[in-house]
């Protein structure tokens, strides 16, 4: 049996492994922060190596944990209901037919 098939059959183990991966990513990020804060890097090759390692860890962190991901899941409430109704109540109607006046042709702009 393959590893991921075994995880699908054992959701409790899958949750524990995902948590371990998240902790591992956080540990790597903490180590990188220590390197950037306390270590003096003199060689240009070391700078390039650390830069590439940082980019790789950022990429892996975005894939493993949503904490470091740019694409945060957004929950939307799509159960919005709208009710439109019309009433045929003639008592509330106002007759405005007597208020209509014609505009003389010279005042039309």
Secondary structure, 3 states (H helix, E strand, C coil): CCHHHHHHHCHHHHHHHHHHHHHHHHHHHHHHHHHHHHCCCCCHHHHHHHHHHHHHHHHHHHHHCHHHCCCCCCCCCCCCCCCCCCCCCHHHCCCCHHHCCCCCHHHCC
